[in-house]
Amino acid sequence: MRYSTHLIAAAALTFSAATANAGGLSPEIMETPPPMEDKMEPAGSSINSTYVILGILAALLIAAAINANDDDDDPEPTPDA
């Protein structure tokens, strides 16, 4: 009976020692993460979009005003006699 008790105790100590050294005795390998690239923000527009819209609107109004005064080129109708 003593022999089996010593055998069980030795097996338990061997098992606990094996699990304690499961990671090995070598130093840990620390991997450095790859360097992160700095994300560049997209370059902003040099002019405000409001000015672009106002410019297009002004160009359309000017074109409409020029077209409205362009009726003088049509010959005047002659009355039927």
Secondary structure, 3 states (H helix, E strand, C coil): CHHHHHHHHHHHHHHHHHHHCCCCCCCCCCCCCCCCCCCCCCCCCCCCHHHHHHHHHHHHHHHHHHHHCHHHHCCCCCCCC
